[in-house]
Amino acid sequence: MEEDLQLQLARTEERVREEEQKKLDESIAMLQIKHENELADLHTTIERLTKQYQEELKLNRPREDAIKLRAQISDLMQV
């Protein structure tokens, strides 16, 4: 009878270990998916911000060129 109880206890312990390992594996998988999604979101945000920055640079270049031209015209008019 004592052997039966020990065997039953051993089986119960093994089952509990397996259940806990399964829960742990599922948690790890969920965290990996969450991490991958967050990483993809960050990449998308970086791409969007990079495009915005490039567009702003394109828009600001003509202004800078115009300022330089005005300064050159002003210099030429003073001569």
mmJSON file of the N, C-alpha and C atoms, coordinates in Angstrom:
{"data_MODEL":{"atom_site":{
"group_PDB":["ATOM","ATOM","ATOM","ATOM","ATOM","ATOM","ATOM","ATOM","ATOM","ATOM","ATOM","ATOM","ATOM","ATOM","ATOM","ATOM","ATOM","ATOM","ATOM","ATOM","ATOM","ATOM","ATOM","ATOM","ATOM","ATOM","ATOM","ATOM","ATOM","ATOM","ATOM","ATOM","ATOM","ATOM","ATOM","ATOM","ATOM","ATOM","ATOM","ATOM","ATOM","ATOM","ATOM","ATOM","ATOM","ATOM","ATOM","ATOM","ATOM","ATOM","ATOM","ATOM","ATOM","ATOM","ATOM","ATOM","ATOM","ATOM","ATOM","ATOM","ATOM","ATOM","ATOM","ATOM","ATOM","ATOM","ATOM","ATOM","ATOM","ATOM","ATOM","ATOM","ATOM","ATOM","ATOM","ATOM","ATOM","ATOM","ATOM","ATOM","ATOM","ATOM","ATOM","ATOM","ATOM","ATOM","ATOM","ATOM","ATOM","ATOM","ATOM","ATOM","ATOM","ATOM","ATOM","ATOM","ATOM","ATOM","ATOM","ATOM","ATOM","ATOM","ATOM","ATOM","ATOM","ATOM","ATOM","ATOM","ATOM","ATOM","ATOM","ATOM","ATOM","ATOM","ATOM","ATOM","ATOM","ATOM","ATOM","ATOM","ATOM","ATOM","ATOM","ATOM","ATOM","ATOM","ATOM","ATOM","ATOM","ATOM","ATOM","ATOM","ATOM","ATOM","ATOM","ATOM","ATOM","ATOM","ATOM","ATOM","ATOM","ATOM","ATOM","ATOM","ATOM","ATOM","ATOM","ATOM","ATOM","ATOM","ATOM","ATOM","ATOM","ATOM","ATOM","ATOM","ATOM","ATOM","ATOM","ATOM","ATOM","ATOM","ATOM","ATOM","ATOM","ATOM","ATOM","ATOM","ATOM","ATOM","ATOM","ATOM","ATOM","ATOM","ATOM","ATOM","ATOM","ATOM","ATOM","ATOM","ATOM","ATOM","ATOM","ATOM","ATOM","ATOM","ATOM","ATOM","ATOM","ATOM","ATOM","ATOM","ATOM","ATOM","ATOM","ATOM","ATOM","ATOM","ATOM","ATOM","ATOM","ATOM","ATOM","ATOM","ATOM","ATOM","ATOM","ATOM","ATOM","ATOM","ATOM","ATOM","ATOM","ATOM","ATOM","ATOM","ATOM","ATOM","ATOM","ATOM","ATOM","ATOM","ATOM","ATOM","ATOM","ATOM","ATOM","ATOM","ATOM","ATOM","ATOM","ATOM","ATOM","ATOM","ATOM","ATOM","ATOM"],
"id":[1,2,3,4,5,6,7,8,9,10,11,12,13,14,15,16,17,18,19,20,21,22,23,24,25,26,27,28,29,30,31,32,33,34,35,36,37,38,39,40,41,42,43,44,45,46,47,48,49,50,51,52,53,54,55,56,57,58,59,60,61,62,63,64,65,66,67,68,69,70,71,72,73,74,75,76,77,78,79,80,81,82,83,84,85,86,87,88,89,90,91,92,93,94,95,96,97,98,99,100,101,102,103,104,105,106,107,108,109,110,111,112,113,114,115,116,117,118,119,120,121,122,123,124,125,126,127,128,129,130,131,132,133,134,135,136,137,138,139,140,141,142,143,144,145,146,147,148,149,150,151,152,153,154,155,156,157,158,159,160,161,162,163,164,165,166,167,168,169,170,171,172,173,174,175,176,177,178,179,180,181,182,183,184,185,186,187,188,189,190,191,192,193,194,195,196,197,198,199,200,201,202,203,204,205,206,207,208,209,210,211,212,213,214,215,216,217,218,219,220,221,222,223,224,225,226,227,228,229,230,231,232,233,234,235,236,237],
"type_symbol":["N","C","C","N","C","C","N","C","C","N","C","C","N","C","C","N","C","C","N","C","C","N","C","C","N","C","C","N","C","C","N","C","C","N","C","C","N","C","C","N","C","C","N","C","C","N","C","C","N","C","C","N","C","C","N","C","C","N","C","C","N","C","C","N","C","C","N","C","C","N","C","C","N","C","C","N","C","C","N","C","C","N","C","C","N","C","C","N","C","C","N","C","C","N","C","C","N","C","C","N","C","C","N","C","C","N","C","C","N","C","C","N","C","C","N","C","C","N","C","C","N","C","C","N","C","C","N","C","C","N","C","C","N","C","C","N","C","C","N","C","C","N","C","C","N","C","C","N","C","C","N","C","C","N","C","C","N","C","C","N","C","C","N","C","C","N","C","C","N","C","C","N","C","C","N","C","C","N","C","C","N","C","C","N","C","C","N","C","C","N","C","C","N","C","C","N","C","C","N","C","C","N","C","C","N","C","C","N","C","C","N","C","C","N","C","C","N","C","C","N","C","C","N","C","C","N","C","C","N","C","C","N","C","C","N","C","C"],
"label_atom_id":["N","CA","C","N","CA","C","N","CA","C","N","CA","C","N","CA","C","N","CA","C","N","CA","C","N","CA","C","N","CA","C","N","CA","C","N","CA","C","N","CA","C","N","CA","C","N","CA","C","N","CA","C","N","CA","C","N","CA","C","N","CA","C","N","CA","C","N","CA","C","N","CA","C","N","CA","C","N","CA","C","N","CA","C","N","CA","C","N","CA","C","N","CA","C","N","CA","C","N","CA","C","N","CA","C","N","CA","C","N","CA","C","N","CA","C","N","CA","C","N","CA","C","N","CA","C","N","CA","C","N","CA","C","N","CA","C","N","CA","C","N","CA","C","N","CA","C","N","CA","C","N","CA","C","N","CA","C","N","CA","C","N","CA","C","N","CA","C","N","CA","C","N","CA","C","N","CA","C","N","CA","C","N","CA","C","N","CA","C","N","CA","C","N","CA","C","N","CA","C","N","CA","C","N","CA","C","N","CA","C","N","CA","C","N","CA","C","N","CA","C","N","CA","C","N","CA","C","N","CA","C","N","CA","C","N","CA","C","N","CA","C","N","CA","C","N","CA","C","N","CA","C","N","CA","C","N","CA","C","N","CA","C","N","CA","C","N","CA","C","N","CA","C","N","CA","C"],
"label_alt_id":[null,null,null,null,null,null,null,null,null,null,null,null,null,null,null,null,null,null,null,null,null,null,null,null,null,null,null,null,null,null,null,null,null,null,null,null,null,null,null,null,null,null,null,null,null,null,null,null,null,null,null,null,null,null,null,null,null,null,null,null,null,null,null,null,null,null,null,null,null,null,null,null,null,null,null,null,null,null,null,null,null,null,null,null,null,null,null,null,null,null,null,null,null,null,null,null,null,null,null,null,null,null,null,null,null,null,null,null,null,null,null,null,null,null,null,null,null,null,null,null,null,null,null,null,null,null,null,null,null,null,null,null,null,null,null,null,null,null,null,null,null,null,null,null,null,null,null,null,null,null,null,null,null,null,null,null,null,null,null,null,null,null,null,null,null,null,null,null,null,null,null,null,null,null,null,null,null,null,null,null,null,null,null,null,null,null,null,null,null,null,null,null,null,null,null,null,null,null,null,null,null,null,null,null,null,null,null,null,null,null,null,null,null,null,null,null,null,null,null,null,null,null,null,null,null,null,null,null,null,null,null,null,null,null,null,null,null],
"label_comp_id":["MET","MET","MET","GLU","GLU","GLU","GLU","GLU","GLU","ASP","ASP","ASP","LEU","LEU","LEU","GLN","GLN","GLN","LEU","LEU","LEU","GLN","GLN","GLN","LEU","LEU","LEU","ALA","ALA","ALA","ARG","ARG","ARG","THR","THR","THR","GLU","GLU","GLU","GLU","GLU","GLU","ARG","ARG","ARG","VAL","VAL","VAL","ARG","ARG","ARG","GLU","GLU","GLU","GLU","GLU","GLU","GLU","GLU","GLU","GLN","GLN","GLN","LYS","LYS","LYS","LYS","LYS","LYS","LEU","LEU","LEU","ASP","ASP","ASP","GLU","GLU","GLU","SER","SER","SER","ILE","ILE","ILE","ALA","ALA","ALA","MET","MET","MET","LEU","LEU","LEU","GLN","GLN","GLN","ILE","ILE","ILE","LYS","LYS","LYS","HIS","HIS","HIS","GLU","GLU","GLU","ASN","ASN","ASN","GLU","GLU","GLU","LEU","LEU","LEU","ALA","ALA","ALA","ASP","ASP","ASP","LEU","LEU","LEU","HIS","HIS","HIS","THR","THR","THR","THR","THR","THR","ILE","ILE","ILE","GLU","GLU","GLU","ARG","ARG","ARG","LEU","LEU","LEU","THR","THR","THR","LYS","LYS","LYS","GLN","GLN","GLN","TYR","TYR","TYR","GLN","GLN","GLN","GLU","GLU","GLU","GLU","GLU","GLU","LEU","LEU","LEU","LYS","LYS","LYS","LEU","LEU","LEU","ASN","ASN","ASN","ARG","ARG","ARG","PRO","PRO","PRO","ARG","ARG","ARG","GLU","GLU","GLU","ASP","ASP","ASP","ALA","ALA","ALA","ILE","ILE","ILE","LYS","LYS","LYS","LEU","LEU","LEU","ARG","ARG","ARG","ALA","ALA","ALA","GLN","GLN","GLN","ILE","ILE","ILE","SER","SER","SER","ASP","ASP","ASP","LEU","LEU","LEU","MET","MET","MET","GLN","GLN","GLN","VAL","VAL","VAL"],
"label_asym_id":["A","A","A","A","A","A","A","A","A","A","A","A","A","A","A","A","A","A","A","A","A","A","A","A","A","A","A","A","A","A","A","A","A","A","A","A","A","A","A","A","A","A","A","A","A","A","A","A","A","A","A","A","A","A","A","A","A","A","A","A","A","A","A","A","A","A","A","A","A","A","A","A","A","A","A","A","A","A","A","A","A","A","A","A","A","A","A","A","A","A","A","A","A","A","A","A","A","A","A","A","A","A","A","A","A","A","A","A","A","A","A","A","A","A","A","A","A","A","A","A","A","A","A","A","A","A","A","A","A","A","A","A","A","A","A","A","A","A","A","A","A","A","A","A","A","A","A","A","A","A","A","A","A","A","A","A","A","A","A","A","A","A","A","A","A","A","A","A","A","A","A","A","A","A","A","A","A","A","A","A","A","A","A","A","A","A","A","A","A","A","A","A","A","A","A","A","A","A","A","A","A","A","A","A","A","A","A","A","A","A","A","A","A","A","A","A","A","A","A","A","A","A","A","A","A","A","A","A","A","A","A","A","A","A","A","A","A"],
"label_entity_id":["1","1","1","1","1","1","1","1","1","1","1","1","1","1","1","1","1","1","1","1","1","1","1","1","1","1","1","1","1","1","1","1","1","1","1","1","1","1","1","1","1","1","1","1","1","1","1","1","1","1","1","1","1","1","1","1","1","1","1","1","1","1","1","1","1","1","1","1","1","1","1","1","1","1","1","1","1","1","1","1","1","1","1","1","1","1","1","1","1","1","1","1","1","1","1","1","1","1","1","1","1","1","1","1","1","1","1","1","1","1","1","1","1","1","1","1","1","1","1","1","1","1","1","1","1","1","1","1","1","1","1","1","1","1","1","1","1","1","1","1","1","1","1","1","1","1","1","1","1","1","1","1","1","1","1","1","1","1","1","1","1","1","1","1","1","1","1","1","1","1","1","1","1","1","1","1","1","1","1","1","1","1","1","1","1","1","1","1","1","1","1","1","1","1","1","1","1","1","1","1","1","1","1","1","1","1","1","1","1","1","1","1","1","1","1","1","1","1","1","1","1","1","1","1","1","1","1","1","1","1","1","1","1","1","1","1","1"],
"label_seq_id":[1,1,1,2,2,2,3,3,3,4,4,4,5,5,5,6,6,6,7,7,7,8,8,8,9,9,9,10,10,10,11,11,11,12,12,12,13,13,13,14,14,14,15,15,15,16,16,16,17,17,17,18,18,18,19,19,19,20,20,20,21,21,21,22,22,22,23,23,23,24,24,24,25,25,25,26,26,26,27,27,27,28,28,28,29,29,29,30,30,30,31,31,31,32,32,32,33,33,33,34,34,34,35,35,35,36,36,36,37,37,37,38,38,38,39,39,39,40,40,40,41,41,41,42,42,42,43,43,43,44,44,44,45,45,45,46,46,46,47,47,47,48,48,48,49,49,49,50,50,50,51,51,51,52,52,52,53,53,53,54,54,54,55,55,55,56,56,56,57,57,57,58,58,58,59,59,59,60,60,60,61,61,61,62,62,62,63,63,63,64,64,64,65,65,65,66,66,66,67,67,67,68,68,68,69,69,69,70,70,70,71,71,71,72,72,72,73,73,73,74,74,74,75,75,75,76,76,76,77,77,77,78,78,78,79,79,79],
"pdbx_PDB_ins_code":[null,null,null,null,null,null,null,null,null,null,null,null,null,null,null,null,null,null,null,null,null,null,null,null,null,null,null,null,null,null,null,null,null,null,null,null,null,null,null,null,null,null,null,null,null,null,null,null,null,null,null,null,null,null,null,null,null,null,null,null,null,null,null,null,null,null,null,null,null,null,null,null,null,null,null,null,null,null,null,null,null,null,null,null,null,null,null,null,null,null,null,null,null,null,null,null,null,null,null,null,null,null,null,null,null,null,null,null,null,null,null,null,null,null,null,null,null,null,null,null,null,null,null,null,null,null,null,null,null,null,null,null,null,null,null,null,null,null,null,null,null,null,null,null,null,null,null,null,null,null,null,null,null,null,null,null,null,null,null,null,null,null,null,null,null,null,null,null,null,null,null,null,null,null,null,null,null,null,null,null,null,null,null,null,null,null,null,null,null,null,null,null,null,null,null,null,null,null,null,null,null,null,null,null,null,null,null,null,null,null,null,null,null,null,null,null,null,null,null,null,null,null,null,null,null,null,null,null,null,null,null,null,null,null,null,null,null],
"Cartn_x":[0.814,0.0,0.874,1.934,2.827,3.481,3.809,4.398,3.403,2.14,1.102,0.986,1.032,0.949,2.158,3.33,4.536,4.484,3.998,3.866,2.852,1.737,0.72,1.271,2.018,2.633,3.634,4.43,5.412,4.712,3.632,2.87,2.254,1.728,1.125,2.182,3.347,4.435,4.851,4.965,5.347,4.294,3.034,1.945,1.974,2.185,2.238,3.441,4.591,5.777,5.496,4.867,4.545,3.585,2.575,1.621,2.318,3.174,3.904,4.849,5.501,6.394,5.599,4.415,3.561,3.139,2.759,2.385,3.564,4.737,5.935,6.239,6.158,6.403,5.401,4.138,3.117,3.391,3.808,4.136,5.308,6.318,7.487,7.07,6.244,5.781,4.989,4.136,3.352,4.262,5.271,6.204,7.007,7.377,8.109,7.242,5.985,5.067,4.89,4.712,4.555,5.803,6.959,8.232,8.35,8.035,8.115,7.15,5.944,4.968,5.442,5.982,6.493,7.664,8.519,9.656,9.19,8.186,7.629,7.012,6.312,5.739,6.83,7.913,9.016,9.655,9.833,10.395,9.483,8.185,7.224,7.288,7.374,7.465,8.753,9.844,11.127,11.043,10.47,10.331,9.463,8.357,7.454,8.149,8.847,9.535,10.678,11.358,12.424,11.872,10.747,10.117,9.677,9.087,8.669,9.864,10.946,12.156,12.687,12.724,13.208,12.313,11.002,10.078,10.295,10.506,10.762,12.056,13.065,14.316,14.084,13.296,12.992,12.255,11.327,10.561,11.416,12.369,13.196,14.321,14.763,15.858,15.526,14.355,14.054,14.076,13.639,13.672,15.108,15.968,17.378,17.986,17.654,18.159,17.655,16.393,15.825,16.509,16.786,17.467,18.859,19.562,20.9,20.838,19.87,19.724,19.401,18.531,18.203,19.448,20.241,21.47,22.421,22.543,23.421,22.916,21.6,21.02,21.267,21.066,21.303,22.757,23.679,25.109,25.414,24.83,25.085,24.499,23.377,22.746,23.533,24.272,25.045,26.346,26.749,28.021,27.888],
"Cartn_y":[-1.186,0.0,1.273,1.269,2.416,2.634,1.524,1.629,2.233,1.865,2.437,3.945,4.365,5.789,6.539,5.941,6.577,6.658,5.596,5.589,6.642,6.698,7.698,9.115,9.319,10.612,10.974,10.009,10.24,10.608,9.937,10.235,11.639,11.96,13.278,14.375,14.162,15.126,15.295,14.215,14.264,15.009,14.731,15.406,16.912,17.276,18.687,19.355,18.674,19.223,19.449,18.472,18.592,19.754,19.892,20.998,22.346,22.438,23.684,23.993,22.973,23.177,23.646,23.068,23.473,24.93,25.326,26.72,27.655,27.238,28.042,28.181,27.084,27.117,28.027,27.969,28.823,30.296,30.571,31.955,32.476,31.643,32.04,32.304,31.435,31.616,32.911,33.2,34.433,35.663,35.602,36.719,36.909,35.804,35.905,36.555,36.155,36.75,38.233,38.578,39.98,40.77,40.208,40.863,41.071,40.054,40.159,41.213,41.274,42.284,43.689,43.849,45.158,45.571,44.621,44.894,45.3,44.606,44.955,46.347,46.679,48.011,49.084,48.792,49.744,49.953,48.866,48.985,49.832,49.605,50.381,51.858,52.128,53.506,54.158,53.439,53.972,54.301,53.394,53.646,54.88,54.994,56.131,57.431,57.429,58.643,59.007,58.007,58.261,58.905,58.401,58.995,60.424,60.652,62.004,62.952,62.479,63.296,63.636,62.649,62.885,63.873,63.761,64.703,66.113,66.222,67.541,68.137,67.281,67.772,68.305,67.581,68.027,69.359,69.503,70.744,71.907,71.643,72.705,73.134,72.26,72.604,73.809,73.85,75.04,76.318,76.239,77.417,77.859,76.894,77.215,77.798,77.197,77.706,79.118,79.357,80.693,81.71,81.336,82.24,82.568,81.549,81.773,82.677,82.44,83.267,84.706,84.899,86.258,86.963,86.21,86.793,87.155,86.3,86.582,87.797,87.867,89.0,90.28,90.194,91.351,91.792,90.823,91.146,91.791,91.238,91.773,93.182,93.423,94.732,95.806,95.387,96.341,96.735,95.923,96.21,97.282],
"Cartn_z":[0.0,0.0,0.0,0.775,0.807,-0.554,-1.222,-2.564,-3.538,-3.413,-4.277,-4.057,-2.8,-2.494,-3.049,-2.921,-3.441,-4.968,-5.597,-7.05,-7.5,-6.79,-7.117,-6.908,-5.845,-5.58,-6.676,-7.074,-8.141,-9.445,-9.776,-10.988,-10.913,-9.737,-9.551,-9.698,-9.097,-9.219,-10.68,-11.397,-12.815,-13.633,-13.36,-14.08,-13.811,-12.54,-12.168,-12.849,-12.864,-13.544,-15.027,-15.657,-17.077,-17.334,-16.46,-16.608,-16.436,-15.44,-15.199,-16.363,-16.894,-18.039,-19.252,-19.438,-20.553,-20.403,-19.188,-18.936,-19.197,-18.747,-18.955,-20.446,-21.181,-22.622,-23.337,-22.915,-23.516,-23.205,-21.979,-21.602,-22.419,-22.587,-23.382,-24.826,-25.375,-26.753,-26.893,-25.928,-25.969,-25.89,-25.023,-24.904,-26.186,-26.832,-28.092,-29.166,-29.227,-30.209,-29.917,-28.646,-28.256,-28.636,-28.359,-28.683,-30.198,-30.975,-32.425,-32.959,-32.387,-32.807,-32.464,-31.271,-30.876,-31.76,-32.083,-32.951,-34.35,-34.864,-36.171,-36.134,-35.043,-34.889,-34.865,-34.164,-34.102,-35.47,-36.217,-37.564,-38.452,-38.342,-39.126,-38.744,-37.458,-36.988,-37.476,-37.416,-37.892,-39.382,-40.161,-41.592,-41.852,-41.136,-41.314,-40.942,-39.804,-39.37,-40.315,-40.837,-41.796,-43.063,-43.552,-44.731,-44.452,-43.277,-42.909,-42.865,-42.283,-42.177,-43.562,-44.446,-45.797,-46.534,-46.333,-46.968,-46.431,-45.128,-44.54,-45.074,-45.255,-45.829,-47.239,-48.025,-49.382,-49.373,-48.433,-48.347,-47.859,-46.989,-46.419,-47.354,-48.248,-49.155,-50.021,-50.638,-51.444,-50.609,-49.369,-48.498,-48.264,-47.987,-47.765,-49.035,-50.181,-51.454,-51.704,-51.397,-51.597,-50.693,-49.477,-48.549,-49.076,-49.556,-50.104,-51.322,-52.21,-53.402,-53.031,-52.072,-51.628,-51.082,-50.317,-49.772,-50.898,-51.899,-53.039,-53.82,-54.04,-54.753,-53.972,-52.664,-51.812,-51.894,-51.857,-51.961,-53.302,-54.375,-55.716,-55.884,-55.257,-55.38,-54.619,-53.624,-52.83,-53.524,-54.475,-55.161,-56.169],
"occupancy":[1.0,1.0,1.0,1.0,1.0,1.0,1.0,1.0,1.0,1.0,1.0,1.0,1.0,1.0,1.0,1.0,1.0,1.0,1.0,1.0,1.0,1.0,1.0,1.0,1.0,1.0,1.0,1.0,1.0,1.0,1.0,1.0,1.0,1.0,1.0,1.0,1.0,1.0,1.0,1.0,1.0,1.0,1.0,1.0,1.0,1.0,1.0,1.0,1.0,1.0,1.0,1.0,1.0,1.0,1.0,1.0,1.0,1.0,1.0,1.0,1.0,1.0,1.0,1.0,1.0,1.0,1.0,1.0,1.0,1.0,1.0,1.0,1.0,1.0,1.0,1.0,1.0,1.0,1.0,1.0,1.0,1.0,1.0,1.0,1.0,1.0,1.0,1.0,1.0,1.0,1.0,1.0,1.0,1.0,1.0,1.0,1.0,1.0,1.0,1.0,1.0,1.0,1.0,1.0,1.0,1.0,1.0,1.0,1.0,1.0,1.0,1.0,1.0,1.0,1.0,1.0,1.0,1.0,1.0,1.0,1.0,1.0,1.0,1.0,1.0,1.0,1.0,1.0,1.0,1.0,1.0,1.0,1.0,1.0,1.0,1.0,1.0,1.0,1.0,1.0,1.0,1.0,1.0,1.0,1.0,1.0,1.0,1.0,1.0,1.0,1.0,1.0,1.0,1.0,1.0,1.0,1.0,1.0,1.0,1.0,1.0,1.0,1.0,1.0,1.0,1.0,1.0,1.0,1.0,1.0,1.0,1.0,1.0,1.0,1.0,1.0,1.0,1.0,1.0,1.0,1.0,1.0,1.0,1.0,1.0,1.0,1.0,1.0,1.0,1.0,1.0,1.0,1.0,1.0,1.0,1.0,1.0,1.0,1.0,1.0,1.0,1.0,1.0,1.0,1.0,1.0,1.0,1.0,1.0,1.0,1.0,1.0,1.0,1.0,1.0,1.0,1.0,1.0,1.0,1.0,1.0,1.0,1.0,1.0,1.0,1.0,1.0,1.0,1.0,1.0,1.0,1.0,1.0,1.0,1.0,1.0,1.0],
"B_iso_or_equiv":[0.0,0.0,0.0,0.0,0.0,0.0,0.0,0.0,0.0,0.0,0.0,0.0,0.0,0.0,0.0,0.0,0.0,0.0,0.0,0.0,0.0,0.0,0.0,0.0,0.0,0.0,0.0,0.0,0.0,0.0,0.0,0.0,0.0,0.0,0.0,0.0,0.0,0.0,0.0,0.0,0.0,0.0,0.0,0.0,0.0,0.0,0.0,0.0,0.0,0.0,0.0,0.0,0.0,0.0,0.0,0.0,0.0,0.0,0.0,0.0,0.0,0.0,0.0,0.0,0.0,0.0,0.0,0.0,0.0,0.0,0.0,0.0,0.0,0.0,0.0,0.0,0.0,0.0,0.0,0.0,0.0,0.0,0.0,0.0,0.0,0.0,0.0,0.0,0.0,0.0,0.0,0.0,0.0,0.0,0.0,0.0,0.0,0.0,0.0,0.0,0.0,0.0,0.0,0.0,0.0,0.0,0.0,0.0,0.0,0.0,0.0,0.0,0.0,0.0,0.0,0.0,0.0,0.0,0.0,0.0,0.0,0.0,0.0,0.0,0.0,0.0,0.0,0.0,0.0,0.0,0.0,0.0,0.0,0.0,0.0,0.0,0.0,0.0,0.0,0.0,0.0,0.0,0.0,0.0,0.0,0.0,0.0,0.0,0.0,0.0,0.0,0.0,0.0,0.0,0.0,0.0,0.0,0.0,0.0,0.0,0.0,0.0,0.0,0.0,0.0,0.0,0.0,0.0,0.0,0.0,0.0,0.0,0.0,0.0,0.0,0.0,0.0,0.0,0.0,0.0,0.0,0.0,0.0,0.0,0.0,0.0,0.0,0.0,0.0,0.0,0.0,0.0,0.0,0.0,0.0,0.0,0.0,0.0,0.0,0.0,0.0,0.0,0.0,0.0,0.0,0.0,0.0,0.0,0.0,0.0,0.0,0.0,0.0,0.0,0.0,0.0,0.0,0.0,0.0,0.0,0.0,0.0,0.0,0.0,0.0,0.0,0.0,0.0,0.0,0.0,0.0,0.0,0.0,0.0,0.0,0.0,0.0],
"pdbx_formal_charge":[null,null,null,null,null,null,null,null,null,null,null,null,null,null,null,null,null,null,null,null,null,null,null,null,null,null,null,null,null,null,null,null,null,null,null,null,null,null,null,null,null,null,null,null,null,null,null,null,null,null,null,null,null,null,null,null,null,null,null,null,null,null,null,null,null,null,null,null,null,null,null,null,null,null,null,null,null,null,null,null,null,null,null,null,null,null,null,null,null,null,null,null,null,null,null,null,null,null,null,null,null,null,null,null,null,null,null,null,null,null,null,null,null,null,null,null,null,null,null,null,null,null,null,null,null,null,null,null,null,null,null,null,null,null,null,null,null,null,null,null,null,null,null,null,null,null,null,null,null,null,null,null,null,null,null,null,null,null,null,null,null,null,null,null,null,null,null,null,null,null,null,null,null,null,null,null,null,null,null,null,null,null,null,null,null,null,null,null,null,null,null,null,null,null,null,null,null,null,null,null,null,null,null,null,null,null,null,null,null,null,null,null,null,null,null,null,null,null,null,null,null,null,null,null,null,null,null,null,null,null,null,null,null,null,null,null,null],
"auth_seq_id":[1,1,1,2,2,2,3,3,3,4,4,4,5,5,5,6,6,6,7,7,7,8,8,8,9,9,9,10,10,10,11,11,11,12,12,12,13,13,13,14,14,14,15,15,15,16,16,16,17,17,17,18,18,18,19,19,19,20,20,20,21,21,21,22,22,22,23,23,23,24,24,24,25,25,25,26,26,26,27,27,27,28,28,28,29,29,29,30,30,30,31,31,31,32,32,32,33,33,33,34,34,34,35,35,35,36,36,36,37,37,37,38,38,38,39,39,39,40,40,40,41,41,41,42,42,42,43,43,43,44,44,44,45,45,45,46,46,46,47,47,47,48,48,48,49,49,49,50,50,50,51,51,51,52,52,52,53,53,53,54,54,54,55,55,55,56,56,56,57,57,57,58,58,58,59,59,59,60,60,60,61,61,61,62,62,62,63,63,63,64,64,64,65,65,65,66,66,66,67,67,67,68,68,68,69,69,69,70,70,70,71,71,71,72,72,72,73,73,73,74,74,74,75,75,75,76,76,76,77,77,77,78,78,78,79,79,79],
"auth_comp_id":["MET","MET","MET","GLU","GLU","GLU","GLU","GLU","GLU","ASP","ASP","ASP","LEU","LEU","LEU","GLN","GLN","GLN","LEU","LEU","LEU","GLN","GLN","GLN","LEU","LEU","LEU","ALA","ALA","ALA","ARG","ARG","ARG","THR","THR","THR","GLU","GLU","GLU","GLU","GLU","GLU","ARG","ARG","ARG","VAL","VAL","VAL","ARG","ARG","ARG","GLU","GLU","GLU","GLU","GLU","GLU","GLU","GLU","GLU","GLN","GLN","GLN","LYS","LYS","LYS","LYS","LYS","LYS","LEU","LEU","LEU","ASP","ASP","ASP","GLU","GLU","GLU","SER","SER","SER","ILE","ILE","ILE","ALA","ALA","ALA","MET","MET","MET","LEU","LEU","LEU","GLN","GLN","GLN","ILE","ILE","ILE","LYS","LYS","LYS","HIS","HIS","HIS","GLU","GLU","GLU","ASN","ASN","ASN","GLU","GLU","GLU","LEU","LEU","LEU","ALA","ALA","ALA","ASP","ASP","ASP","LEU","LEU","LEU","HIS","HIS","HIS","THR","THR","THR","THR","THR","THR","ILE","ILE","ILE","GLU","GLU","GLU","ARG","ARG","ARG","LEU","LEU","LEU","THR","THR","THR","LYS","LYS","LYS","GLN","GLN","GLN","TYR","TYR","TYR","GLN","GLN","GLN","GLU","GLU","GLU","GLU","GLU","GLU","LEU","LEU","LEU","LYS","LYS","LYS","LEU","LEU","LEU","ASN","ASN","ASN","ARG","ARG","ARG","PRO","PRO","PRO","ARG","ARG","ARG","GLU","GLU","GLU","ASP","ASP","ASP","ALA","ALA","ALA","ILE","ILE","ILE","LYS","LYS","LYS","LEU","LEU","LEU","ARG","ARG","ARG","ALA","ALA","ALA","GLN","GLN","GLN","ILE","ILE","ILE","SER","SER","SER","ASP","ASP","ASP","LEU","LEU","LEU","MET","MET","MET","GLN","GLN","GLN","VAL","VAL","VAL"],
"auth_asym_id":["A","A","A","A","A","A","A","A","A","A","A","A","A","A","A","A","A","A","A","A","A","A","A","A","A","A","A","A","A","A","A","A","A","A","A","A","A","A","A","A","A","A","A","A","A","A","A","A","A","A","A","A","A","A","A","A","A","A","A","A","A","A","A","A","A","A","A","A","A","A","A","A","A","A","A","A","A","A","A","A","A","A","A","A","A","A","A","A","A","A","A","A","A","A","A","A","A","A","A","A","A","A","A","A","A","A","A","A","A","A","A","A","A","A","A","A","A","A","A","A","A","A","A","A","A","A","A","A","A","A","A","A","A","A","A","A","A","A","A","A","A","A","A","A","A","A","A","A","A","A","A","A","A","A","A","A","A","A","A","A","A","A","A","A","A","A","A","A","A","A","A","A","A","A","A","A","A","A","A","A","A","A","A","A","A","A","A","A","A","A","A","A","A","A","A","A","A","A","A","A","A","A","A","A","A","A","A","A","A","A","A","A","A","A","A","A","A","A","A","A","A","A","A","A","A","A","A","A","A","A","A","A","A","A","A","A","A"],
"auth_atom_id":["N","CA","C","N","CA","C","N","CA","C","N","CA","C","N","CA","C","N","CA","C","N","CA","C","N","CA","C","N","CA","C","N","CA","C","N","CA","C","N","CA","C","N","CA","C","N","CA","C","N","CA","C","N","CA","C","N","CA","C","N","CA","C","N","CA","C","N","CA","C","N","CA","C","N","CA","C","N","CA","C","N","CA","C","N","CA","C","N","CA","C","N","CA","C","N","CA","C","N","CA","C","N","CA","C","N","CA","C","N","CA","C","N","CA","C","N","CA","C","N","CA","C","N","CA","C","N","CA","C","N","CA","C","N","CA","C","N","CA","C","N","CA","C","N","CA","C","N","CA","C","N","CA","C","N","CA","C","N","CA","C","N","CA","C","N","CA","C","N","CA","C","N","CA","C","N","CA","C","N","CA","C","N","CA","C","N","CA","C","N","CA","C","N","CA","C","N","CA","C","N","CA","C","N","CA","C","N","CA","C","N","CA","C","N","CA","C","N","CA","C","N","CA","C","N","CA","C","N","CA","C","N","CA","C","N","CA","C","N","CA","C","N","CA","C","N","CA","C","N","CA","C","N","CA","C","N","CA","C","N","CA","C","N","CA","C","N","CA","C","N","CA","C","N","CA","C"],
"pdbx_PDB_model_num":[1,1,1,1,1,1,1,1,1,1,1,1,1,1,1,1,1,1,1,1,1,1,1,1,1,1,1,1,1,1,1,1,1,1,1,1,1,1,1,1,1,1,1,1,1,1,1,1,1,1,1,1,1,1,1,1,1,1,1,1,1,1,1,1,1,1,1,1,1,1,1,1,1,1,1,1,1,1,1,1,1,1,1,1,1,1,1,1,1,1,1,1,1,1,1,1,1,1,1,1,1,1,1,1,1,1,1,1,1,1,1,1,1,1,1,1,1,1,1,1,1,1,1,1,1,1,1,1,1,1,1,1,1,1,1,1,1,1,1,1,1,1,1,1,1,1,1,1,1,1,1,1,1,1,1,1,1,1,1,1,1,1,1,1,1,1,1,1,1,1,1,1,1,1,1,1,1,1,1,1,1,1,1,1,1,1,1,1,1,1,1,1,1,1,1,1,1,1,1,1,1,1,1,1,1,1,1,1,1,1,1,1,1,1,1,1,1,1,1,1,1,1,1,1,1,1,1,1,1,1,1,1,1,1,1,1,1]
}}}
